[in-house]
Amino acid sequence: MKSILVVDDDKDILKTLTMILEYARFEVRVADNGAEALARINDSVFDLVLLDIKMVGMDGLTVLHKIKELHPELPVIMISGHGTIETAVEATKAGAYDFLQKPLDREKLLIVVRNAVERKRLIMENKEIREKAEGRTDI
């Protein structure tokens, strides 16, 4: 089962996203701030992070930068109710897989989540194949 970390300081959003994602057969963990999210990422393996941009304390863009420093292969989908085009561009430049506006459309959310998880799987599979192929040429 693929695991997703949902990070948002709004308890209702956490509850809604958890219900949607669990119904779609994802394992869901939550964090309500950036520091907790980073701690969870360091303690567990996730296939995807859904990350709110506007949070009390450490904002989502700061968290995104830290995630990409430590786990560049981990896809992060940014979510925001106050997003602008500039914010979306900044998040994408920082390594976000995608940017979704609140209120989230259930079908669009699930499509983007599934695509991001599949992309990560393909990247990891490609990396594994390359490592095996390089090992065969070593003397």
The first five atom37 places (N, CA, C, CB, O) and aatype in JSON, in Angstrom:
{
  "aatype": [12, 11, 15, 9, 10, 19, 19, 3, 3, 3, 11, 3, 9, 10, 11, 16, 10, 16, 12, 9, 10, 6, 18, 0, 1, 13, 6, 19, 1, 19, 0, 3, 2, 7, 0, 6, 0, 10, 0, 1, 9, 2, 3, 15, 19, 13, 3, 10, 19, 10, 10, 3, 9, 11, 12, 19, 7, 12, 3, 7, 10, 16, 19, 10, 8, 11, 9, 11, 6, 10, 8, 14, 6, 10, 14, 19, 9, 12, 9, 15, 7, 8, 7, 16, 9, 6, 16, 0, 19, 6, 0, 16, 11, 0, 7, 0, 18, 3, 13, 10, 5, 11, 14, 10, 3, 1, 6, 11, 10, 10, 9, 19, 19, 1, 2, 0, 19, 6, 1, 11, 1, 10, 9, 12, 6, 2, 11, 6, 9, 1, 6, 11, 0, 6, 7, 1, 16, 3, 9],
  "atom_mask": [
    [1, 1, 1, 1, 1],
    [1, 1, 1, 1, 1],
    [1, 1, 1, 1, 1],
    [1, 1, 1, 1, 1],
    [1, 1, 1, 1, 1],
    [1, 1, 1, 1, 1],
    [1, 1, 1, 1, 1],
    [1, 1, 1, 1, 1],
    [1, 1, 1, 1, 1],
    [1, 1, 1, 1, 1],
    [1, 1, 1, 1, 1],
    [1, 1, 1, 1, 1],
    [1, 1, 1, 1, 1],
    [1, 1, 1, 1, 1],
    [1, 1, 1, 1, 1],
    [1, 1, 1, 1, 1],
    [1, 1, 1, 1, 1],
    [1, 1, 1, 1, 1],
    [1, 1, 1, 1, 1],
    [1, 1, 1, 1, 1],
    [1, 1, 1, 1, 1],
    [1, 1, 1, 1, 1],
    [1, 1, 1, 1, 1],
    [1, 1, 1, 1, 1],
    [1, 1, 1, 1, 1],
    [1, 1, 1, 1, 1],
    [1, 1, 1, 1, 1],
    [1, 1, 1, 1, 1],
    [1, 1, 1, 1, 1],
    [1, 1, 1, 1, 1],
    [1, 1, 1, 1, 1],
    [1, 1, 1, 1, 1],
    [1, 1, 1, 1, 1],
    [1, 1, 1, 0, 1],
    [1, 1, 1, 1, 1],
    [1, 1, 1, 1, 1],
    [1, 1, 1, 1, 1],
    [1, 1, 1, 1, 1],
    [1, 1, 1, 1, 1],
    [1, 1, 1, 1, 1],
    [1, 1, 1, 1, 1],
    [1, 1, 1, 1, 1],
    [1, 1, 1, 1, 1],
    [1, 1, 1, 1, 1],
    [1, 1, 1, 1, 1],
    [1, 1, 1, 1, 1],
    [1, 1, 1, 1, 1],
    [1, 1, 1, 1, 1],
    [1, 1, 1, 1, 1],
    [1, 1, 1, 1, 1],
    [1, 1, 1, 1, 1],
    [1, 1, 1, 1, 1],
    [1, 1, 1, 1, 1],
    [1, 1, 1, 1, 1],
    [1, 1, 1, 1, 1],
    [1, 1, 1, 1, 1],
    [1, 1, 1, 0, 1],
    [1, 1, 1, 1, 1],
    [1, 1, 1, 1, 1],
    [1, 1, 1, 0, 1],
    [1, 1, 1, 1, 1],
    [1, 1, 1, 1, 1],
    [1, 1, 1, 1, 1],
    [1, 1, 1, 1, 1],
    [1, 1, 1, 1, 1],
    [1, 1, 1, 1, 1],
    [1, 1, 1, 1, 1],
    [1, 1, 1, 1, 1],
    [1, 1, 1, 1, 1],
    [1, 1, 1, 1, 1],
    [1, 1, 1, 1, 1],
    [1, 1, 1, 1, 1],
    [1, 1, 1, 1, 1],
    [1, 1, 1, 1, 1],
    [1, 1, 1, 1, 1],
    [1, 1, 1, 1, 1],
    [1, 1, 1, 1, 1],
    [1, 1, 1, 1, 1],
    [1, 1, 1, 1, 1],
    [1, 1, 1, 1, 1],
    [1, 1, 1, 0, 1],
    [1, 1, 1, 1, 1],
    [1, 1, 1, 0, 1],
    [1, 1, 1, 1, 1],
    [1, 1, 1, 1, 1],
    [1, 1, 1, 1, 1],
    [1, 1, 1, 1, 1],
    [1, 1, 1, 1, 1],
    [1, 1, 1, 1, 1],
    [1, 1, 1, 1, 1],
    [1, 1, 1, 1, 1],
    [1, 1, 1, 1, 1],
    [1, 1, 1, 1, 1],
    [1, 1, 1, 1, 1],
    [1, 1, 1, 0, 1],
    [1, 1, 1, 1, 1],
    [1, 1, 1, 1, 1],
    [1, 1, 1, 1, 1],
    [1, 1, 1, 1, 1],
    [1, 1, 1, 1, 1],
    [1, 1, 1, 1, 1],
    [1, 1, 1, 1, 1],
    [1, 1, 1, 1, 1],
    [1, 1, 1, 1, 1],
    [1, 1, 1, 1, 1],
    [1, 1, 1, 1, 1],
    [1, 1, 1, 1, 1],
    [1, 1, 1, 1, 1],
    [1, 1, 1, 1, 1],
    [1, 1, 1, 1, 1],
    [1, 1, 1, 1, 1],
    [1, 1, 1, 1, 1],
    [1, 1, 1, 1, 1],
    [1, 1, 1, 1, 1],
    [1, 1, 1, 1, 1],
    [1, 1, 1, 1, 1],
    [1, 1, 1, 1, 1],
    [1, 1, 1, 1, 1],
    [1, 1, 1, 1, 1],
    [1, 1, 1, 1, 1],
    [1, 1, 1, 1, 1],
    [1, 1, 1, 1, 1],
    [1, 1, 1, 1, 1],
    [1, 1, 1, 1, 1],
    [1, 1, 1, 1, 1],
    [1, 1, 1, 1, 1],
    [1, 1, 1, 1, 1],
    [1, 1, 1, 1, 1],
    [1, 1, 1, 1, 1],
    [1, 1, 1, 1, 1],
    [1, 1, 1, 1, 1],
    [1, 1, 1, 1, 1],
    [1, 1, 1, 1, 1],
    [1, 1, 1, 1, 1],
    [1, 1, 1, 0, 1],
    [1, 1, 1, 1, 1],
    [1, 1, 1, 1, 1],
    [1, 1, 1, 1, 1],
    [1, 1, 1, 1, 1]
  ],
  "atom_positions": [
    [[0.85, -1.18, 0.0], [0.0, 0.0, 0.0], [0.9, 1.24, 0.0], [-0.97, 0.0, 1.23], [1.84, 1.32, 0.79]],
    [[0.61, 2.18, -0.85], [1.4, 3.41, -0.95], [1.05, 4.35, 0.2], [1.15, 4.11, -2.31], [-0.11, 4.47, 0.59]],
    [[2.08, 5.02, 0.74], [1.87, 5.87, 1.9], [2.02, 7.35, 1.54], [2.86, 5.5, 3.02], [2.9, 7.74, 0.77]],
    [[1.14, 8.14, 2.12], [1.1, 9.58, 1.84], [1.12, 10.33, 3.17], [-0.15, 9.96, 1.0], [0.41, 9.97, 4.11]],
    [[1.93, 11.37, 3.22], [1.93, 12.28, 4.36], [1.18, 13.53, 3.95], [3.39, 12.62, 4.82], [1.52, 14.18, 2.97]],
    [[0.14, 13.87, 4.72], [-0.65, 15.07, 4.47], [-0.29, 16.09, 5.54], [-2.2, 14.76, 4.46], [-0.38, 15.8, 6.74]],
    [[0.12, 17.29, 5.1], [0.57, 18.32, 6.02], [-0.3, 19.56, 5.84], [2.08, 18.66, 5.8], [-0.29, 20.19, 4.78]],
    [[-1.05, 19.91, 6.88], [-1.91, 21.09, 6.84], [-2.24, 21.46, 8.28], [-3.22, 20.84, 5.99], [-2.43, 20.59, 9.12]],
    [[-2.32, 22.76, 8.57], [-2.65, 23.18, 9.92], [-4.16, 23.29, 10.14], [-1.99, 24.5, 10.23], [-4.6, 23.68, 11.22]],
    [[-4.96, 22.97, 9.13], [-6.41, 22.98, 9.23], [-6.89, 21.55, 9.46], [-7.06, 23.59, 7.93], [-6.78, 20.7, 8.58]],
    [[-7.42, 21.28, 10.65], [-7.85, 19.92, 11.03], [-8.93, 19.37, 10.09], [-8.39, 19.93, 12.46], [-8.95, 18.17, 9.81]],
    [[-9.83, 20.24, 9.6], [-10.88, 19.78, 8.69], [-10.3, 19.31, 7.36], [-11.89, 20.89, 8.45], [-10.75, 18.31, 6.8]],
    [[-9.3, 20.02, 6.86], [-8.63, 19.61, 5.61], [-7.94, 18.27, 5.83], [-7.6, 20.69, 5.15], [-8.04, 17.38, 4.98]],
    [[-7.24, 18.11, 6.96], [-6.57, 16.84, 7.25], [-7.57, 15.69, 7.26], [-5.84, 16.91, 8.6], [-7.32, 14.62, 6.7]],
    [[-8.71, 15.92, 7.92], [-9.73, 14.87, 8.02], [-10.31, 14.53, 6.65], [-10.86, 15.32, 8.97], [-10.48, 13.36, 6.32]],
    [[-10.62, 15.54, 5.85], [-11.19, 15.33, 4.53], [-10.23, 14.59, 3.61], [-11.6, 16.65, 3.9], [-10.6, 13.62, 2.96]],
    [[-8.98, 15.07, 3.56], [-7.98, 14.43, 2.71], [-7.7, 12.99, 3.15], [-6.67, 15.24, 2.71], [-7.52, 12.11, 2.31]],
    [[-7.67, 12.77, 4.44], [-7.46, 11.42, 4.96], [-8.58, 10.49, 4.48], [-7.39, 11.43, 6.5], [-8.31, 9.38, 4.03]],
    [[-9.82, 10.94, 4.58], [-10.95, 10.11, 4.15], [-10.88, 9.8, 2.66], [-12.28, 10.81, 4.48], [-11.08, 8.66, 2.25]],
    [[-10.61, 10.82, 1.85], [-10.54, 10.64, 0.39], [-9.43, 9.65, 0.03], [-10.32, 11.99, -0.32], [-9.64, 8.73, -0.76]],
    [[-8.26, 9.86, 0.6], [-7.1, 9.04, 0.25], [-7.21, 7.61, 0.79], [-5.83, 9.69, 0.77], [-6.82, 6.66, 0.11]],
    [[-7.72, 7.46, 1.99], [-7.9, 6.1, 2.53], [-8.95, 5.33, 1.73], [-8.32, 6.17, 4.01], [-8.79, 4.13, 1.5]],
    [[-10.0, 6.01, 1.29], [-11.01, 5.35, 0.46], [-10.39, 4.88, -0.86], [-12.2, 6.32, 0.19], [-10.8, 3.87, -1.42]],
    [[-9.39, 5.64, -1.35], [-8.69, 5.27, -2.59], [-7.56, 4.27, -2.31], [-8.11, 6.53, -3.27], [-6.75, 3.98, -3.19]],
    [[-7.51, 3.74, -1.1], [-6.58, 2.69, -0.68], [-5.13, 3.14, -0.53], [-6.64, 1.58, -1.66], [-4.2, 2.4, -0.87]],
    [[-4.95, 4.35, -0.02], [-3.63, 4.82, 0.35], [-3.52, 4.77, 1.87], [-3.36, 6.26, -0.19], [-4.5, 4.95, 2.59]],
    [[-2.31, 4.54, 2.36], [-2.04, 4.65, 3.79], [-1.73, 6.13, 4.04], [-0.85, 3.7, 4.26], [-0.88, 6.71, 3.37]],
    [[-2.42, 6.73, 5.0], [-2.28, 8.17, 5.23], [-1.77, 8.45, 6.63], [-3.63, 8.88, 5.0], [-2.26, 7.9, 7.61]],
    [[-0.78, 9.32, 6.71], [-0.29, 9.88, 7.97], [-0.45, 11.38, 7.86], [1.22, 9.47, 8.26], [-0.44, 11.93, 6.76]],
    [[-0.6, 12.05, 8.98], [-0.82, 13.49, 8.96], [0.17, 14.21, 9.87], [-2.26, 13.82, 9.38], [0.72, 13.64, 10.81]],
    [[0.37, 15.48, 9.54], [1.16, 16.38, 10.38], [0.49, 17.75, 10.28], [2.69, 16.44, 9.93], [0.03, 18.14, 9.2]],
    [[0.43, 18.47, 11.39], [-0.25, 19.77, 11.35], [0.7, 20.96, 11.34], [-1.18, 19.89, 12.51], [0.28, 22.1, 11.51]],
    [[2.0, 20.69, 11.14], [2.96, 21.78, 10.99], [4.22, 21.26, 10.3], [3.32, 22.4, 12.38], [4.42, 20.06, 10.16]],
    [[5.05, 22.19, 9.86], [6.23, 21.84, 9.1], [7.24, 21.02, 9.87], [0.0, 0.0, 0.0], [7.8, 20.06, 9.33]],
    [[7.49, 21.38, 11.12], [8.48, 20.65, 11.92], [8.06, 19.2, 12.12], [8.68, 21.33, 13.29], [8.88, 18.29, 12.02]],
    [[6.77, 18.99, 12.41], [6.27, 17.62, 12.59], [6.38, 16.84, 11.28], [4.81, 17.65, 13.08], [6.7, 15.65, 11.29]],
    [[6.1, 17.49, 10.17], [6.21, 16.85, 8.86], [7.63, 16.37, 8.6], [5.76, 17.81, 7.75], [7.84, 15.23, 8.18]],
    [[8.61, 17.23, 8.85], [10.01, 16.86, 8.62], [10.43, 15.71, 9.53], [10.93, 18.07, 8.84], [11.17, 14.82, 9.11]],
    [[9.96, 15.73, 10.77], [10.27, 14.64, 11.69], [9.68, 13.32, 11.19], [9.75, 14.96, 13.1], [10.34, 12.29, 11.23]],
    [[8.43, 13.35, 10.71], [7.79, 12.14, 10.2], [8.53, 11.61, 8.96], [6.31, 12.42, 9.86], [8.71, 10.4, 8.8]],
    [[8.96, 12.53, 8.09], [9.67, 12.12, 6.87], [11.0, 11.48, 7.23], [9.9, 13.33, 5.95], [11.43, 10.54, 6.55]],
    [[11.66, 11.96, 8.26], [12.93, 11.37, 8.68], [12.75, 10.02, 9.37], [13.66, 12.31, 9.62], [13.67, 9.2, 9.37]],
    [[11.56, 9.77, 9.96], [11.3, 8.53, 10.68], [10.65, 7.44, 9.84], [10.43, 8.83, 11.86], [10.71, 6.27, 10.2]],
    [[10.03, 7.81, 8.71], [9.27, 6.86, 7.91], [9.55, 7.06, 6.43], [7.76, 7.01, 8.18], [10.15, 8.06, 6.02]],
    [[9.11, 6.1, 5.63], [9.24, 6.21, 4.18], [7.86, 6.52, 3.62], [9.83, 4.9, 3.55], [6.88, 5.82, 3.89]],
    [[7.79, 7.58, 2.83], [6.54, 7.97, 2.19], [6.7, 7.95, 0.68], [6.1, 9.37, 2.66], [7.8, 8.14, 0.15]],
    [[5.59, 7.71, 0.0], [5.59, 7.73, -1.46], [5.22, 9.11, -2.0], [4.62, 6.7, -2.0], [5.44, 9.4, -3.17]],
    [[4.65, 9.96, -1.13], [4.17, 11.26, -1.57], [3.89, 12.14, -0.36], [2.9, 11.12, -2.45], [3.55, 11.64, 0.72]],
    [[4.05, 13.46, -0.54], [3.66, 14.42, 0.48], [2.69, 15.41, -0.14], [4.91, 15.16, 1.08], [2.95, 15.97, -1.2]],
    [[1.56, 15.62, 0.54], [0.64, 16.71, 0.2], [0.9, 17.8, 1.23], [-0.89, 16.25, 0.22], [0.75, 17.57, 2.42]],
    [[1.3, 18.99, 0.78], [1.82, 20.01, 1.68], [1.14, 21.35, 1.47], [3.31, 20.16, 1.48], [1.17, 21.91, 0.37]],
    [[0.53, 21.87, 2.52], [-0.09, 23.19, 2.46], [1.0, 24.27, 2.44], [-1.05, 23.4, 3.67], [2.05, 24.11, 3.05]],
    [[0.72, 25.34, 1.73], [1.71, 26.42, 1.65], [1.64, 27.34, 2.86], [1.5, 27.23, 0.37], [2.66, 27.66, 3.46]],
    [[0.45, 27.76, 3.22], [0.29, 28.7, 4.34], [0.04, 27.94, 5.63], [-0.87, 29.68, 4.06], [-1.04, 27.38, 5.85]],
    [[1.06, 27.94, 6.49], [0.91, 27.3, 7.8], [1.55, 28.19, 8.85], [1.56, 25.88, 7.82], [2.45, 28.98, 8.56]],
    [[1.08, 28.05, 10.07], [1.66, 28.78, 11.19], [3.06, 28.22, 11.44], [0.76, 28.67, 12.47], [3.27, 27.01, 11.35]],
    [[3.99, 29.08, 11.75], [5.37, 28.64, 11.97], [6.09, 28.53, 10.65], [0.0, 0.0, 0.0], [6.18, 29.5, 9.9]],
    [[6.6, 27.35, 10.36], [7.33, 27.11, 9.12], [6.34, 26.97, 7.96], [8.22, 25.83, 9.23], [5.46, 26.11, 8.0]],
    [[6.48, 27.81, 6.94], [5.54, 27.72, 5.82], [5.9, 26.56, 4.9], [5.54, 29.03, 5.02], [6.98, 25.98, 4.99]],
    [[4.97, 26.22, 4.01], [5.13, 25.07, 3.15], [6.31, 25.15, 2.2], [0.0, 0.0, 0.0], [6.94, 24.14, 1.9]],
    [[6.62, 26.35, 1.71], [7.75, 26.48, 0.79], [9.07, 26.17, 1.49], [7.8, 27.88, 0.19], [9.97, 25.57, 0.9]],
    [[9.2, 26.58, 2.74], [10.4, 26.27, 3.52], [10.49, 24.76, 3.73], [10.38, 27.01, 4.88], [11.57, 24.17, 3.6]],
    [[9.37, 24.14, 4.06], [9.34, 22.69, 4.25], [9.7, 21.98, 2.94], [7.93, 22.23, 4.75], [10.45, 21.01, 2.95]],
    [[9.17, 22.47, 1.84], [9.46, 21.88, 0.53], [10.97, 21.9, 0.26], [8.71, 22.64, -0.58], [11.53, 20.9, -0.17]],
    [[11.61, 23.04, 0.49], [13.05, 23.14, 0.28], [13.81, 22.11, 1.12], [13.55, 24.56, 0.61], [14.75, 21.48, 0.64]],
    [[13.41, 21.96, 2.39], [14.09, 21.0, 3.27], [13.86, 19.56, 2.81], [13.6, 21.18, 4.71], [14.78, 18.74, 2.86]],
    [[12.65, 19.26, 2.38], [12.35, 17.91, 1.88], [13.23, 17.61, 0.67], [10.84, 17.76, 1.52], [13.84, 16.54, 0.58]],
    [[13.3, 18.55, -0.26], [14.06, 18.32, -1.48], [15.56, 18.21, -1.23], [13.79, 19.44, -2.47], [16.27, 17.55, -1.99]],
    [[16.05, 18.86, -0.18], [17.47, 18.71, 0.19], [17.75, 17.29, 0.68], [17.85, 19.74, 1.29], [18.76, 16.69, 0.32]],
    [[16.85, 16.76, 1.49], [17.05, 15.46, 2.12], [16.56, 14.28, 1.27], [16.36, 15.43, 3.44], [17.17, 13.21, 1.28]],
    [[15.47, 14.48, 0.55], [14.83, 13.4, -0.21], [14.39, 13.93, -1.58], [13.61, 12.83, 0.58], [13.19, 14.13, -1.82]],
    [[15.33, 14.16, -2.47], [14.98, 14.77, -3.77], [14.01, 13.94, -4.6], [16.22, 15.0, -4.56], [13.31, 14.48, -5.45]],
    [[13.97, 12.62, -4.37], [13.09, 11.76, -5.15], [11.64, 11.75, -4.64], [13.63, 10.36, -5.15], [10.76, 11.24, -5.33]],
    [[11.39, 12.3, -3.47], [10.06, 12.29, -2.86], [9.17, 13.34, -3.51], [10.16, 12.53, -1.34], [9.44, 14.54, -3.39]],
    [[8.09, 12.92, -4.19], [7.21, 13.91, -4.81], [6.4, 14.67, -3.76], [6.26, 13.23, -5.8], [5.9, 14.1, -2.79]],
    [[6.28, 15.97, -3.97], [5.53, 16.85, -3.08], [4.51, 17.61, -3.91], [6.48, 17.83, -2.3], [4.86, 18.29, -4.87]],
    [[3.25, 17.49, -3.52], [2.18, 18.25, -4.16], [1.79, 19.37, -3.2], [0.94, 17.34, -4.51], [1.39, 19.11, -2.07]],
    [[1.92, 20.6, -3.67], [1.58, 21.75, -2.84], [0.09, 22.03, -2.96], [2.41, 23.0, -3.26], [-0.49, 21.92, -4.04]],
    [[-0.53, 22.41, -1.84], [-1.94, 22.77, -1.84], [-2.1, 24.11, -1.15], [-2.81, 21.68, -1.15], [-1.4, 24.41, -0.18]],
    [[-3.03, 24.92, -1.66], [-3.23, 26.23, -1.05], [-4.59, 26.8, -1.39], [-2.14, 27.19, -1.48], [-5.11, 26.62, -2.49]],
    [[-5.15, 27.49, -0.43], [-6.39, 28.21, -0.64], [-6.13, 29.65, -1.01], [0.0, 0.0, 0.0], [-7.05, 30.38, -1.39]],
    [[-4.89, 30.08, -0.9], [-4.53, 31.48, -1.16], [-3.44, 31.57, -2.21], [-4.09, 32.17, 0.12], [-2.71, 32.56, -2.27]],
    [[-3.33, 30.55, -3.02], [-2.24, 30.48, -3.98], [-2.37, 31.47, -5.11], [0.0, 0.0, 0.0], [-3.47, 31.8, -5.56]],
    [[-1.24, 31.92, -5.57], [-1.17, 32.78, -6.74], [-0.32, 32.07, -7.79], [-0.59, 34.19, -6.38], [0.33, 31.07, -7.5]],
    [[-0.34, 32.59, -8.97], [0.5, 32.02, -10.03], [1.96, 32.1, -9.63], [0.27, 32.74, -11.37], [2.73, 31.17, -9.88]],
    [[2.35, 33.21, -9.01], [3.74, 33.38, -8.59], [4.13, 32.31, -7.57], [3.95, 34.78, -7.99], [5.23, 31.76, -7.63]],
    [[3.24, 32.02, -6.64], [3.51, 31.0, -5.63], [3.62, 29.63, -6.27], [2.4, 30.99, -4.55], [4.5, 28.85, -5.92]],
    [[2.74, 29.34, -7.22], [2.78, 28.06, -7.91], [4.09, 27.91, -8.68], [1.58, 27.91, -8.86], [4.7, 26.84, -8.67]],
    [[4.52, 28.96, -9.35], [5.77, 28.92, -10.1], [6.95, 28.73, -9.15], [5.96, 30.22, -10.93], [7.85, 27.93, -9.42]],
    [[6.94, 29.45, -8.03], [8.02, 29.32, -7.05], [8.09, 27.89, -6.5], [7.82, 30.32, -5.89], [9.18, 27.33, -6.36]],
    [[6.94, 27.32, -6.19], [6.9, 25.95, -5.67], [7.41, 24.96, -6.71], [5.46, 25.58, -5.23], [8.15, 24.04, -6.37]],
    [[7.02, 25.14, -7.94], [7.47, 24.24, -9.0], [8.97, 24.35, -9.22], [6.72, 24.54, -10.3], [9.65, 23.34, -9.4]],
    [[9.48, 25.56, -9.2], [10.92, 25.76, -9.35], [11.68, 25.11, -8.19], [11.26, 27.26, -9.42], [12.81, 24.64, -8.37]],
    [[11.06, 25.08, -7.02], [11.71, 24.48, -5.84], [11.6, 22.95, -5.84], [11.09, 25.03, -4.57], [12.15, 22.29, -4.96]],
    [[10.89, 22.39, -6.82], [10.84, 20.94, -6.92], [9.48, 20.3, -6.67], [0.0, 0.0, 0.0], [9.38, 19.08, -6.66]],
    [[8.43, 21.11, -6.47], [7.1, 20.53, -6.26], [6.65, 19.79, -7.52], [6.08, 21.64, -5.89], [6.9, 20.24, -8.64]],
    [[6.0, 18.67, -7.33], [5.48, 17.9, -8.46], [4.32, 18.64, -9.12], [5.03, 16.5, -8.01], [4.21, 18.69, -10.34]],
    [[3.45, 19.22, -8.28], [2.28, 19.94, -8.8], [1.78, 20.9, -7.72], [1.15, 18.95, -9.23], [2.26, 20.9, -6.59]],
    [[0.81, 21.7, -8.1], [0.22, 22.71, -7.23], [-1.29, 22.64, -7.41], [0.78, 24.15, -7.54], [-1.79, 22.81, -8.52]],
    [[-2.02, 22.4, -6.32], [-3.48, 22.32, -6.38], [-4.11, 23.39, -5.51], [-3.96, 20.93, -5.94], [-3.65, 23.67, -4.4]],
    [[-5.19, 23.99, -6.03], [-5.91, 25.03, -5.3], [-7.01, 24.41, -4.44], [-6.51, 26.06, -6.28], [-7.68, 23.47, -4.85]],
    [[-7.19, 24.96, -3.24], [-8.34, 24.62, -2.4], [-9.52, 25.47, -2.86], [-8.03, 24.84, -0.86], [-9.29, 26.6, -3.3]],
    [[-10.72, 25.01, -2.78], [-11.09, 23.66, -2.37], [-10.66, 22.64, -3.42], [-12.62, 23.56, -2.13], [-10.75, 22.88, -4.62]],
    [[-10.19, 21.51, -2.94], [-9.65, 20.49, -3.81], [-10.76, 19.7, -4.49], [-8.75, 19.55, -3.03], [-11.72, 19.27, -3.84]],
    [[-10.62, 19.5, -5.78], [-11.52, 18.65, -6.54], [-11.06, 17.21, -6.32], [-11.53, 19.04, -8.07], [-9.91, 16.87, -6.61]],
    [[-11.94, 16.37, -5.82], [-11.6, 14.99, -5.46], [-10.98, 14.23, -6.62], [-12.84, 14.25, -4.97], [-9.93, 13.6, -6.45]],
    [[-11.59, 14.27, -7.78], [-11.09, 13.52, -8.92], [-9.73, 14.02, -9.39], [-12.08, 13.58, -10.07], [-8.83, 13.23, -9.67]],
    [[-9.58, 15.33, -9.47], [-8.29, 15.89, -9.88], [-7.21, 15.53, -8.87], [-8.39, 17.43, -10.04], [-6.09, 15.18, -9.24]],
    [[-7.53, 15.63, -7.59], [-6.59, 15.27, -6.53], [-6.11, 13.83, -6.72], [-7.24, 15.44, -5.15], [-4.9, 13.58, -6.69]],
    [[-7.03, 12.91, -6.9], [-6.66, 11.49, -7.03], [-5.84, 11.22, -8.29], [-7.9, 10.62, -7.03], [-4.93, 10.4, -8.27]],
    [[-6.15, 11.9, -9.38], [-5.37, 11.74, -10.6], [-3.95, 12.22, -10.39], [-6.03, 12.5, -11.77], [-3.0, 11.53, -10.75]],
    [[-3.79, 13.41, -9.81], [-2.45, 13.96, -9.58], [-1.68, 13.09, -8.59], [-2.55, 15.43, -9.06], [-0.49, 12.84, -8.79]],
    [[-2.32, 12.63, -7.55], [-1.67, 11.78, -6.55], [-1.2, 10.47, -7.2], [-2.62, 11.48, -5.37], [-0.05, 10.07, -7.02]],
    [[-2.08, 9.82, -7.94], [-1.69, 8.55, -8.59], [-0.55, 8.75, -9.58], [-2.9, 7.93, -9.3], [0.36, 7.93, -9.65]],
    [[-0.6, 9.83, -10.35], [0.47, 10.11, -11.31], [1.8, 10.36, -10.61], [0.1, 11.32, -12.18], [2.84, 9.88, -11.06]],
    [[1.77, 11.1, -9.52], [3.0, 11.4, -8.78], [3.59, 10.13, -8.17], [2.73, 12.44, -7.67], [4.8, 9.93, -8.22]],
    [[2.75, 9.29, -7.61], [3.22, 8.03, -7.01], [3.8, 7.12, -8.09], [2.06, 7.31, -6.26], [4.84, 6.5, -7.88]],
    [[3.14, 7.05, -9.23], [3.64, 6.22, -10.33], [4.96, 6.76, -10.86], [2.6, 6.14, -11.47], [5.87, 5.99, -11.17]],
    [[5.08, 8.06, -10.96], [6.33, 8.66, -11.43], [7.48, 8.31, -10.48], [6.19, 10.19, -11.55], [8.58, 7.99, -10.92]],
    [[7.22, 8.39, -9.17], [8.26, 8.03, -8.21], [8.65, 6.57, -8.36], [7.78, 8.32, -6.77], [9.83, 6.23, -8.31]],
    [[7.66, 5.7, -8.55], [7.94, 4.28, -8.73], [8.84, 4.05, -9.94], [6.64, 3.49, -8.89], [9.79, 3.28, -9.88]],
    [[8.53, 4.72, -11.04], [9.32, 4.57, -12.26], [10.74, 5.1, -12.09], [8.64, 5.29, -13.4], [11.7, 4.49, -12.57]],
    [[10.88, 6.22, -11.41], [12.21, 6.78, -11.15], [13.04, 5.82, -10.31], [12.1, 8.14, -10.45], [14.22, 5.59, -10.6]],
    [[12.44, 5.26, -9.26], [13.17, 4.34, -8.39], [13.52, 3.04, -9.13], [12.33, 4.03, -7.13], [14.6, 2.49, -8.96]],
    [[12.6, 2.57, -9.95], [12.86, 1.36, -10.74], [14.0, 1.61, -11.73], [11.57, 0.92, -11.49], [14.88, 0.77, -11.9]],
    [[13.98, 2.76, -12.38], [15.04, 3.13, -13.32], [16.38, 3.21, -12.61], [14.72, 4.46, -14.0], [17.39, 2.73, -13.13]],
    [[16.39, 3.8, -11.45], [17.63, 3.93, -10.67], [18.18, 2.54, -10.31], [17.38, 4.76, -9.38], [19.38, 2.29, -10.41]],
    [[17.29, 1.65, -9.9], [17.69, 0.29, -9.54], [18.27, -0.46, -10.74], [16.5, -0.49, -8.96], [19.28, -1.15, -10.61]],
    [[17.63, -0.33, -11.89], [18.11, -0.99, -13.1], [19.49, -0.45, -13.5], [17.11, -0.79, -14.26], [20.37, -1.22, -13.87]],
    [[19.66, 0.87, -13.41], [20.96, 1.47, -13.74], [22.06, 0.97, -12.8], [20.87, 3.0, -13.68], [23.17, 0.67, -13.24]],
    [[21.73, 0.89, -11.52], [22.73, 0.41, -10.55], [23.12, -1.04, -10.84], [22.19, 0.53, -9.12], [24.3, -1.4, -10.74]],
    [[22.15, -1.86, -11.2], [22.44, -3.26, -11.54], [23.28, -3.33, -12.8], [21.13, -4.05, -11.73], [24.22, -4.12, -12.88]],
    [[22.95, -2.52, -13.79], [23.69, -2.52, -15.06], [25.11, -2.04, -14.86], [22.98, -1.64, -16.09], [26.03, -2.59, -15.47]],
    [[25.32, -1.03, -14.02], [26.68, -0.53, -13.75], [27.48, -1.58, -13.0], [26.63, 0.77, -12.94], [28.69, -1.69, -13.22]],
    [[26.85, -2.34, -12.13], [27.52, -3.39, -11.37], [28.02, -4.52, -12.26], [0.0, 0.0, 0.0], [29.02, -5.16, -11.94]],
    [[27.33, -4.76, -13.35], [27.72, -5.83, -14.27], [28.98, -5.48, -15.06], [26.59, -6.14, -15.24], [29.71, -6.37, -15.49]],
    [[29.23, -4.19, -15.23], [30.41, -3.79, -16.02], [31.65, -3.63, -15.16], [30.13, -2.49, -16.74], [32.76, -3.48, -15.69]],
    [[31.48, -3.66, -13.84], [32.64, -3.55, -12.95], [33.45, -4.85, -12.99], [32.19, -3.25, -11.5], [32.91, -5.94, -13.1]],
    [[34.75, -4.69, -12.91], [35.64, -5.87, -12.93], [36.04, -6.21, -11.52], [36.9, -5.61, -13.8], [36.79, -7.17, -11.31]]
  ]
}
